[in-house]
Amino acid sequence: MKVSFSKPRLPKSGAYVVFALPGNKLAASAESLDKILDGAIRRAIKGAGFKGERGETVDLFGANGLEADRVVVVGLGRASELDPTKVERVGAGVAKHLLTSGLKAITVVVDDVPGLKLSPEDFAAHFALGFRLRSYRFDRYRTKEPESKKPSVKKLVMLTDVPGKAEVAYAPLDAVADGVALARDLLNEPGNVIYPESYAKEIQKLEQLGVRVEVLDEKAMRKLGMNALLAVGQGSANESKLVIMEWNGARDSKDVPLAFIGKGVTFDSGGISLKPGAGMDEMKYDMGGSAAVVGLMRALAGRKARVNVVGVVGLVENMPSHKAQRPGDIIRSMSGQTIEVLNTDAEGRLVLADALWYTQDRYKPRFMIDLATLTGAIIIALGHEYAGLFSNNETLAKRLEAAGQATDELVWRMPLSNAFDKDIDSKVADMKNIGNGREAGSIAAAQFLQRFVNKTPWAHLDIAGTAWGKKDRTLVGPGPYGYGVRLLDRFIADYYEEK
């Protein structure tokens, strides 16, 4: 999708998008166009019962006096209520409406609407971001899709009196969109294409943007004592990997980095504690936490973020075989703490245990945030609208909540407590990898992780309900959502990046 910014002009082809507000008030460009078209726009919106509410659309085809193929009138709702997120939703709605229309170019005219708190350049930039996010498709393996269902739009042109400023405003958002697209691509790939080794090679492509990438193989991890992570992958024919990404964008390359850690189970069969067959194909999405971290690093490098960040992802494949770990096994983690494995399908916390310990031991980061599709229990608690947030630091938690509100990638604070911590005590080891029965499963998993962070400020995001889904969302369609990239990029930009 090519996005460009230009001075206002009437397009010669494609769709021409203009705006209206409640009370059938036309934006300035829509009003001017209506005069050119002898009142056709007002007649159309009256006939359609158009109210000007946010996201409403009315289409005019083959209008006399205009070379464009179609005019689309889009409602903005109350101008005073529009913020960047709502403008992105409007842009996404237009993309959904026109993506398979057969038109190749979409031209959108941006007016300085009375009551609008956003500048024209910010409106144009965020509209374009929403349009681009919604335009994402993963068609790599479609060979017989009908032309009528294929995306036709190749170009989005935003018309504004300040195209230079709009281009500057859009550039970092475009980089974030690249990060989201990368995360979604990684998750969409099947398990026979993305497995630990091939995944590590994909991550190494970030070196082209200035990210330093280091890959630890099983020999190196075994030497470090990462037996918890290695135990998860020992039943697979594919060797496990730990990938470390470093982005040093701060003025002082020695500034203490921020750290983000992702669970990267490229396919989760459950191991010996085998999952039911129905829906097991969806377990290629169990690397959602790692994809968010990789996408974040892509976004930060793409927009040259002025901050030092390290991303660590543990990449494993959890498979049943004669070499797989068994329920009842006891393993010694990198921290030296021992773990009784009572369920091999509670594997993500084992991967994160060693990854968290390695990160805080090597980098001594300012804080650590891990992301993981960790528990089905979080979906029972929060559905698919919020990620579960667990943290040992109030400031970290509040800032994540604020960034979630700003990007519409929402988080909900969940408790940590000694009362729950007792649930993972083992009679034969330092801890067990599951709690007691079906109670507080997500909290038990978070309490487990907390034992591997010492006193480092830390937050855990359980994104099992938000990483992917069958629901059509405003900014993204069904499938992997790329959740976490925009949230964490905004979190960094608002609170930790050099100004």
NUSE-538339 format. One line per field, with one value per residue (C-alpha): residue number from 1; residue in one letter; x, y, z. Coordinates in nm, 2 decimals. Example, Ala and Ser with C-alpha at 12.3 -4.5 7.8 and 13.67 -1.06 7.14 Angstrom:
BEGIN
n = 1; 2
res = A; S
X = 1.23; 1.37
Y = -0.45; -0.11
Z = 0.78; 0.71
END
This chain:
BEGIN
n = 1; 2; 3; 4; 5; 6; 7; 8; 9; 10; 11; 12; 13; 14; 15; 16; 17; 18; 19; 20; 21; 22; 23; 24; 25; 26; 27; 28; 29; 30; 31; 32; 33; 34; 35; 36; 37; 38; 39; 40; 41; 42; 43; 44; 45; 46; 47; 48; 49; 50; 51; 52; 53; 54; 55; 56; 57; 58; 59; 60; 61; 62; 63; 64; 65; 66; 67; 68; 69; 70; 71; 72; 73; 74; 75; 76; 77; 78; 79; 80; 81; 82; 83; 84; 85; 86; 87; 88; 89; 90; 91; 92; 93; 94; 95; 96; 97; 98; 99; 100; 101; 102; 103; 104; 105; 106; 107; 108; 109; 110; 111; 112; 113; 114; 115; 116; 117; 118; 119; 120; 121; 122; 123; 124; 125; 126; 127; 128; 129; 130; 131; 132; 133; 134; 135; 136; 137; 138; 139; 140; 141; 142; 143; 144; 145; 146; 147; 148; 149; 150; 151; 152; 153; 154; 155; 156; 157; 158; 159; 160; 161; 162; 163; 164; 165; 166; 167; 168; 169; 170; 171; 172; 173; 174; 175; 176; 177; 178; 179; 180; 181; 182; 183; 184; 185; 186; 187; 188; 189; 190; 191; 192; 193; 194; 195; 196; 197; 198; 199; 200; 201; 202; 203; 204; 205; 206; 207; 208; 209; 210; 211; 212; 213; 214; 215; 216; 217; 218; 219; 220; 221; 222; 223; 224; 225; 226; 227; 228; 229; 230; 231; 232; 233; 234; 235; 236; 237; 238; 239; 240; 241; 242; 243; 244; 245; 246; 247; 248; 249; 250; 251; 252; 253; 254; 255; 256; 257; 258; 259; 260; 261; 262; 263; 264; 265; 266; 267; 268; 269; 270; 271; 272; 273; 274; 275; 276; 277; 278; 279; 280; 281; 282; 283; 284; 285; 286; 287; 288; 289; 290; 291; 292; 293; 294; 295; 296; 297; 298; 299; 300; 301; 302; 303; 304; 305; 306; 307; 308; 309; 310; 311; 312; 313; 314; 315; 316; 317; 318; 319; 320; 321; 322; 323; 324; 325; 326; 327; 328; 329; 330; 331; 332; 333; 334; 335; 336; 337; 338; 339; 340; 341; 342; 343; 344; 345; 346; 347; 348; 349; 350; 351; 352; 353; 354; 355; 356; 357; 358; 359; 360; 361; 362; 363; 364; 365; 366; 367; 368; 369; 370; 371; 372; 373; 374; 375; 376; 377; 378; 379; 380; 381; 382; 383; 384; 385; 386; 387; 388; 389; 390; 391; 392; 393; 394; 395; 396; 397; 398; 399; 400; 401; 402; 403; 404; 405; 406; 407; 408; 409; 410; 411; 412; 413; 414; 415; 416; 417; 418; 419; 420; 421; 422; 423; 424; 425; 426; 427; 428; 429; 430; 431; 432; 433; 434; 435; 436; 437; 438; 439; 440; 441; 442; 443; 444; 445; 446; 447; 448; 449; 450; 451; 452; 453; 454; 455; 456; 457; 458; 459; 460; 461; 462; 463; 464; 465; 466; 467; 468; 469; 470; 471; 472; 473; 474; 475; 476; 477; 478; 479; 480; 481; 482; 483; 484; 485; 486; 487; 488; 489; 490; 491; 492; 493; 494; 495; 496; 497; 498; 499
res = M; K; V; S; F; S; K; P; R; L; P; K; S; G; A; Y; V; V; F; A; L; P; G; N; K; L; A; A; S; A; E; S; L; D; K; I; L; D; G; A; I; R; R; A; I; K; G; A; G; F; K; G; E; R; G; E; T; V; D; L; F; G; A; N; G; L; E; A; D; R; V; V; V; V; G; L; G; R; A; S; E; L; D; P; T; K; V; E; R; V; G; A; G; V; A; K; H; L; L; T; S; G; L; K; A; I; T; V; V; V; D; D; V; P; G; L; K; L; S; P; E; D; F; A; A; H; F; A; L; G; F; R; L; R; S; Y; R; F; D; R; Y; R; T; K; E; P; E; S; K; K; P; S; V; K; K; L; V; M; L; T; D; V; P; G; K; A; E; V; A; Y; A; P; L; D; A; V; A; D; G; V; A; L; A; R; D; L; L; N; E; P; G; N; V; I; Y; P; E; S; Y; A; K; E; I; Q; K; L; E; Q; L; G; V; R; V; E; V; L; D; E; K; A; M; R; K; L; G; M; N; A; L; L; A; V; G; Q; G; S; A; N; E; S; K; L; V; I; M; E; W; N; G; A; R; D; S; K; D; V; P; L; A; F; I; G; K; G; V; T; F; D; S; G; G; I; S; L; K; P; G; A; G; M; D; E; M; K; Y; D; M; G; G; S; A; A; V; V; G; L; M; R; A; L; A; G; R; K; A; R; V; N; V; V; G; V; V; G; L; V; E; N; M; P; S; H; K; A; Q; R; P; G; D; I; I; R; S; M; S; G; Q; T; I; E; V; L; N; T; D; A; E; G; R; L; V; L; A; D; A; L; W; Y; T; Q; D; R; Y; K; P; R; F; M; I; D; L; A; T; L; T; G; A; I; I; I; A; L; G; H; E; Y; A; G; L; F; S; N; N; E; T; L; A; K; R; L; E; A; A; G; Q; A; T; D; E; L; V; W; R; M; P; L; S; N; A; F; D; K; D; I; D; S; K; V; A; D; M; K; N; I; G; N; G; R; E; A; G; S; I; A; A; A; Q; F; L; Q; R; F; V; N; K; T; P; W; A; H; L; D; I; A; G; T; A; W; G; K; K; D; R; T; L; V; G; P; G; P; Y; G; Y; G; V; R; L; L; D; R; F; I; A; D; Y; Y; E; E; K
X = 0.00; 0.16; 0.06; 0.13; 0.03; -0.05; -0.21; -0.59; -0.71; -0.98; -0.88; -0.90; -0.99; -1.06; -1.27; -1.28; -1.35; -1.51; -1.64; -1.96; -2.07; -2.40; -2.69; -2.59; -2.31; -2.07; -1.70; -1.56; -1.44; -1.76; -1.96; -1.75; -1.79; -2.16; -2.18; -1.99; -2.23; -2.54; -2.64; -2.60; -2.43; -2.70; -2.97; -2.78; -2.73; -3.09; -3.21; -2.99; -3.09; -2.73; -2.68; -2.31; -2.23; -1.88; -1.81; -2.13; -2.08; -2.28; -2.16; -2.22; -2.13; -2.05; -2.13; -2.15; -1.87; -1.62; -1.37; -1.34; -1.53; -1.69; -1.76; -1.77; -1.92; -1.79; -1.94; -1.70; -1.94; -1.89; -1.56; -1.48; -1.48; -1.23; -0.89; -0.62; -0.77; -1.11; -0.96; -0.78; -1.10; -1.26; -0.96; -1.00; -1.37; -1.30; -1.04; -1.28; -1.54; -1.33; -1.05; -1.21; -1.41; -1.21; -1.07; -0.69; -0.66; -0.83; -0.81; -0.91; -0.94; -0.87; -1.03; -0.97; -1.30; -1.43; -1.42; -1.16; -0.88; -0.64; -0.43; -0.49; -0.15; -0.23; -0.57; -0.42; -0.15; -0.38; -0.64; -0.37; -0.25; -0.60; -0.64; -0.31; -0.37; -0.71; -0.57; -0.35; -0.41; -0.22; -0.27; 0.07; -0.09; -0.40; -0.38; -0.74; -0.90; -1.16; -1.05; -1.36; -1.24; -0.88; -0.77; -0.76; -0.65; -0.28; -0.26; -0.39; -0.35; -0.42; -0.50; -0.41; -0.29; 0.01; 0.14; 0.49; 0.38; 0.15; 0.43; 0.65; 0.37; 0.29; 0.65; 0.68; 0.33; 0.42; 0.71; 0.48; 0.24; 0.54; 0.60; 0.23; 0.24; 0.56; 0.40; 0.09; 0.29; 0.49; 0.18; 0.00; 0.27; 0.21; 0.42; 0.60; 0.72; 0.79; 0.98; 1.26; 1.54; 1.35; 1.20; 1.54; 1.65; 1.35; 1.45; 1.80; 1.66; 1.62; 1.99; 1.93; 1.76; 2.04; 1.92; 2.19; 2.07; 2.23; 2.11; 2.18; 2.16; 2.09; 2.46; 2.49; 2.17; 2.27; 2.60; 2.40; 2.17; 1.85; 1.71; 1.35; 1.34; 1.52; 1.28; 0.99; 1.15; 1.32; 1.04; 1.07; 1.30; 1.35; 1.62; 1.52; 1.67; 1.70; 1.72; 1.84; 1.77; 1.94; 1.83; 2.06; 1.90; 1.97; 2.24; 2.44; 2.47; 2.55; 2.22; 2.04; 1.80; 1.44; 1.37; 1.09; 1.06; 0.83; 0.71; 0.77; 0.62; 0.60; 0.36; 0.21; 0.07; 0.07; 0.35; 0.27; -0.02; -0.17; -0.42; -0.76; -0.74; -1.02; -0.87; -0.51; -0.42; -0.46; -0.17; 0.06; -0.05; 0.12; 0.42; 0.21; 0.42; 0.74; 0.58; 0.48; 0.84; 0.99; 0.73; 0.81; 1.18; 1.10; 0.89; 1.15; 1.43; 1.21; 1.13; 1.48; 1.35; 1.58; 1.59; 1.79; 1.58; 1.66; 1.42; 1.45; 1.24; 1.25; 1.17; 1.06; 0.83; 0.63; 0.58; 0.52; 0.78; 0.99; 1.23; 0.96; 0.95; 0.70; 0.45; 0.63; 0.97; 1.18; 1.40; 1.66; 1.61; 1.89; 1.82; 1.90; 1.54; 1.38; 1.04; 0.81; 0.64; 0.29; 0.15; 0.36; 0.10; 0.19; 0.51; 0.52; 0.61; 0.91; 1.03; 0.98; 1.14; 1.48; 1.44; 1.35; 1.64; 1.88; 1.76; 1.78; 2.11; 2.29; 2.14; 2.03; 1.75; 1.55; 1.25; 1.12; 0.79; 0.70; 0.42; 0.28; -0.03; 0.00; -0.33; -0.68; -0.80; -0.73; -0.99; -1.24; -1.17; -1.14; -1.26; -1.09; -1.11; -0.83; -0.49; -0.43; -0.17; 0.03; 0.30; 0.52; 0.55; 0.27; 0.43; 0.49; 0.13; -0.03; 0.18; 0.09; -0.28; -0.25; -0.07; -0.34; -0.62; -0.43; -0.39; -0.71; -0.49; -0.64; -0.50; -0.67; -0.48; -0.49; -0.37; -0.05; -0.05; 0.13; -0.20; -0.19; 0.19; 0.14; -0.06; 0.25; 0.46; 0.57; 0.62; 0.93; 1.08; 1.09; 0.77; 0.53; 0.43; 0.05; -0.16; -0.44; -0.71; -0.90; -0.89; -0.70; -0.50; -0.37; -0.26; -0.08; 0.11; 0.20; 0.31; 0.54; 0.70; 0.75; 0.99; 1.23; 1.25; 1.40; 1.34; 1.35; 1.05; 0.84; 0.51; 0.36; 0.10; -0.11; -0.23; -0.40; -0.73; -0.60; -0.32; -0.56; -0.93; -1.22; -1.38; -1.36; -1.22; -1.22; -0.85; -0.78; -0.98; -1.00; -0.68; -0.37; -0.42; -0.05; -0.15; 0.12; 0.33; 0.13; 0.08; 0.44; 0.56; 0.33; 0.44; 0.80; 0.74; 0.53; 0.75; 1.10; 1.22; 1.45; 1.28
Y = 0.00; 0.33; 0.63; 0.98; 1.34; 1.62; 1.95; 1.95; 1.87; 1.67; 1.32; 1.18; 0.82; 0.60; 0.70; 1.05; 1.06; 1.36; 1.41; 1.52; 1.58; 1.53; 1.74; 1.69; 1.95; 1.90; 1.96; 2.25; 2.02; 1.82; 2.15; 2.27; 1.93; 1.94; 2.27; 2.12; 1.82; 2.04; 1.92; 1.55; 1.49; 1.64; 1.46; 1.13; 1.17; 1.27; 0.97; 0.73; 0.86; 0.96; 1.12; 1.20; 0.96; 0.83; 0.56; 0.61; 0.60; 0.70; 0.63; 0.82; 0.66; 0.82; 1.18; 1.43; 1.69; 1.46; 1.22; 1.01; 0.68; 0.71; 0.97; 0.84; 1.06; 0.95; 1.06; 1.19; 1.22; 1.51; 1.68; 1.76; 1.39; 1.29; 1.17; 0.99; 0.64; 0.74; 0.89; 0.56; 0.38; 0.60; 0.53; 0.16; 0.17; 0.34; 0.07; -0.21; -0.04; 0.00; -0.25; -0.50; -0.24; -0.28; 0.07; 0.11; 0.46; 0.62; 1.00; 1.15; 1.53; 1.66; 1.98; 2.20; 2.11; 2.35; 2.20; 1.94; 1.92; 1.74; 1.94; 1.86; 1.69; 1.46; 1.38; 1.28; 1.08; 0.88; 0.83; 0.68; 0.46; 0.32; 0.27; 0.08; -0.14; -0.25; -0.31; -0.59; -0.93; -1.25; -1.41; -1.58; -1.93; -1.83; -1.95; -1.95; -1.66; -1.48; -1.14; -0.99; -1.09; -0.97; -0.64; -0.39; -0.07; 0.00; 0.37; 0.61; 0.98; 1.22; 1.57; 1.85; 2.21; 2.09; 1.78; 1.82; 1.83; 1.53; 1.33; 1.40; 1.31; 0.98; 0.85; 0.71; 0.57; 0.40; 0.23; 0.11; -0.03; -0.22; -0.37; -0.47; -0.63; -0.82; -0.96; -1.07; -1.22; -1.43; -1.55; -1.63; -1.86; -2.23; -2.44; -2.61; -2.27; -2.09; -2.31; -2.20; -2.21; -2.04; -1.79; -1.69; -1.64; -1.41; -1.21; -1.17; -0.97; -0.68; -0.64; -0.45; -0.18; -0.15; -0.41; -0.62; -0.99; -1.27; -1.63; -1.89; -2.25; -2.55; -2.60; -2.24; -2.25; -2.58; -2.43; -2.14; -2.38; -2.30; -2.64; -2.51; -2.37; -2.67; -2.92; -2.77; -2.83; -3.16; -3.36; -3.18; -3.25; -2.88; -2.73; -2.46; -2.11; -1.80; -1.48; -1.15; -0.82; -0.49; -0.15; 0.13; 0.45; 0.66; 0.93; 0.72; 0.37; 0.26; 0.38; 0.11; -0.06; -0.14; -0.51; -0.70; -1.07; -1.29; -1.64; -1.80; -2.15; -2.18; -2.48; -2.61; -2.96; -2.97; -3.23; -3.55; -3.36; -3.35; -3.09; -3.20; -3.23; -2.98; -2.63; -2.75; -2.58; -2.25; -2.34; -2.18; -1.86; -1.96; -1.75; -1.43; -1.28; -1.32; -1.18; -0.87; -0.82; -0.88; -0.64; -0.38; -0.40; -0.35; -0.05; 0.11; 0.06; 0.18; 0.51; 0.54; 0.56; 0.75; 0.48; 0.16; -0.15; -0.52; -0.78; -1.15; -1.43; -1.80; -2.01; -2.37; -2.63; -2.83; -3.18; -3.53; -3.79; -4.05; -3.76; -3.53; -3.42; -3.62; -3.51; -3.55; -3.46; -3.22; -2.97; -2.72; -2.37; -2.12; -1.95; -2.27; -2.31; -2.65; -2.70; -3.00; -3.03; -3.16; -3.06; -3.03; -2.80; -2.54; -2.48; -2.11; -2.02; -2.26; -2.08; -1.74; -1.85; -1.89; -1.60; -1.36; -1.48; -1.45; -1.10; -0.95; -1.13; -1.01; -0.67; -0.54; -0.36; -0.06; -0.29; -0.61; -0.66; -1.01; -1.10; -1.44; -1.63; -1.80; -1.92; -2.00; -1.88; -1.52; -1.55; -1.68; -1.38; -1.10; -1.24; -1.10; -0.73; -0.69; -0.85; -0.95; -0.72; -0.84; -0.63; -0.57; -0.20; 0.06; 0.31; 0.05; -0.08; 0.27; 0.36; 0.04; 0.11; 0.46; 0.34; 0.08; 0.34; 0.56; 0.28; 0.08; -0.22; -0.25; -0.41; -0.49; -0.51; -0.85; -0.93; -1.08; -1.21; -1.44; -1.62; -1.73; -1.79; -2.08; -2.25; -2.33; -2.47; -2.83; -3.11; -3.24; -2.93; -2.55; -2.51; -2.68; -2.54; -2.53; -2.42; -2.60; -2.72; -2.47; -2.18; -1.86; -2.02; -1.70; -1.57; -1.89; -1.86; -1.49; -1.59; -1.86; -1.60; -1.35; -1.60; -1.54; -1.16; -1.09; -0.72; -0.59; -0.38; -0.62; -0.66; -0.96; -0.94; -1.25; -1.19; -1.53; -1.35; -1.05; -1.19; -1.35; -1.42; -1.49; -1.16; -0.88; -0.57; -0.22; -0.19; -0.55; -0.84; -1.20; -1.39; -1.26; -0.90; -0.80; -0.70; -0.54; -0.36; -0.04; -0.06; -0.09; 0.15; 0.42; 0.32; 0.38; 0.70; 0.86; 0.77; 0.66; 0.80; 1.09; 1.41
Z = 0.00; -0.11; 0.10; -0.02; 0.08; -0.17; -0.20; -0.26; -0.62; -0.78; -0.86; -1.22; -1.12; -0.82; -0.52; -0.38; -0.01; 0.16; 0.51; 0.68; 1.04; 1.23; 1.12; 0.75; 0.78; 0.50; 0.55; 0.33; 0.05; 0.05; 0.03; -0.27; -0.44; -0.39; -0.57; -0.86; -0.87; -0.85; -0.51; -0.58; -0.24; -0.03; -0.23; -0.18; 0.20; 0.24; 0.04; 0.23; 0.58; 0.64; 0.98; 0.97; 1.26; 1.28; 1.02; 0.82; 0.44; 0.13; -0.22; -0.54; -0.87; -1.20; -1.09; -1.37; -1.36; -1.18; -1.33; -1.02; -1.04; -0.71; -0.44; -0.08; 0.19; 0.53; 0.86; 1.13; 1.42; 1.66; 1.57; 1.93; 2.02; 1.75; 1.88; 1.70; 1.78; 1.65; 1.33; 1.28; 1.31; 1.05; 0.82; 0.88; 0.80; 0.47; 0.39; 0.47; 0.26; -0.05; -0.03; -0.28; -0.47; -0.79; -0.76; -0.74; -0.59; -0.30; -0.26; 0.07; 0.12; 0.48; 0.59; 0.89; 1.06; 1.32; 1.67; 1.57; 1.83; 1.59; 1.34; 0.97; 0.95; 1.25; 1.11; 0.78; 0.94; 1.17; 0.90; 0.68; 0.96; 1.02; 0.65; 0.62; 0.93; 0.79; 0.44; 0.56; 0.40; 0.41; 0.07; 0.03; -0.02; -0.21; -0.57; -0.69; -0.51; -0.74; -0.87; -0.71; -0.36; -0.40; -0.27; -0.55; -0.38; -0.43; -0.35; -0.08; -0.14; 0.14; 0.03; 0.27; 0.27; 0.47; 0.29; 0.42; 0.78; 0.73; 0.57; 0.87; 1.11; 0.93; 0.90; 1.25; 1.23; 0.90; 1.08; 1.35; 1.09; 0.94; 1.29; 1.32; 0.97; 1.05; 1.37; 1.18; 0.90; 1.15; 1.32; 0.99; 0.87; 0.93; 1.17; 0.88; 0.76; 1.09; 1.34; 1.58; 1.32; 1.04; 1.28; 1.40; 1.04; 0.99; 1.30; 1.17; 0.88; 1.13; 1.11; 0.79; 1.00; 1.25; 1.51; 1.65; 1.65; 1.84; 1.82; 2.10; 2.00; 2.23; 2.31; 2.42; 2.63; 2.79; 2.89; 3.05; 3.24; 3.05; 3.12; 3.16; 2.81; 2.66; 2.83; 2.64; 2.30; 2.37; 2.21; 1.88; 1.58; 1.55; 1.77; 2.01; 1.99; 2.21; 2.00; 2.15; 1.97; 2.07; 1.94; 2.07; 1.97; 2.27; 2.26; 2.50; 2.38; 2.74; 2.88; 3.07; 2.83; 2.85; 2.81; 2.64; 2.65; 2.43; 2.45; 2.11; 2.10; 1.72; 1.76; 2.08; 2.06; 2.44; 2.44; 2.64; 2.79; 2.44; 2.35; 2.19; 1.81; 1.75; 1.70; 1.74; 1.41; 1.59; 1.81; 1.55; 1.72; 2.05; 1.95; 1.98; 2.26; 2.06; 1.74; 1.94; 2.06; 1.71; 1.56; 1.83; 1.75; 1.38; 1.46; 1.69; 1.44; 1.15; 1.31; 1.47; 1.82; 2.06; 2.33; 2.41; 2.40; 2.42; 2.30; 2.40; 2.25; 2.35; 2.04; 2.09; 1.94; 2.20; 2.05; 2.19; 2.12; 2.30; 2.38; 2.52; 2.89; 3.10; 3.36; 3.69; 3.56; 3.77; 3.59; 3.72; 3.56; 3.48; 3.81; 4.00; 4.11; 4.05; 3.88; 3.90; 3.56; 3.63; 3.29; 2.98; 2.82; 3.08; 2.88; 2.81; 3.17; 3.15; 2.84; 3.00; 3.33; 3.17; 2.92; 3.21; 3.42; 3.14; 3.05; 3.40; 3.47; 3.15; 3.09; 3.44; 3.25; 3.38; 3.37; 3.21; 3.03; 2.90; 2.66; 2.62; 2.50; 2.84; 2.97; 2.85; 3.19; 3.10; 2.82; 3.07; 3.29; 3.03; 2.70; 2.39; 2.48; 2.74; 2.80; 3.16; 3.32; 3.62; 3.77; 4.08; 4.00; 4.02; 3.79; 3.52; 3.55; 3.53; 3.22; 3.04; 3.12; 2.98; 2.66; 2.62; 2.63; 2.38; 2.13; 2.19; 2.28; 2.63; 2.94; 3.27; 3.60; 3.77; 4.13; 4.25; 4.61; 4.85; 4.89; 4.53; 4.54; 4.77; 4.50; 4.30; 4.59; 4.52; 4.77; 4.58; 4.41; 4.46; 4.26; 4.03; 3.69; 3.75; 4.04; 4.22; 3.99; 3.77; 4.02; 3.93; 3.65; 3.50; 3.84; 3.92; 3.60; 3.68; 4.03; 3.87; 3.65; 3.93; 4.09; 3.81; 3.81; 4.16; 4.24; 3.88; 3.80; 3.59; 3.41; 3.25; 2.98; 2.92; 2.56; 2.50; 2.43; 2.24; 2.02; 1.77; 1.73; 1.50; 1.56; 1.31; 1.48; 1.35; 1.27; 1.19; 1.05; 1.20; 1.26; 1.43; 1.54; 1.60; 1.95; 2.16; 1.90; 1.90; 2.28; 2.36; 2.10; 2.25; 2.60; 2.51; 2.31; 2.59; 2.89; 2.80; 2.47; 2.46; 2.34
END
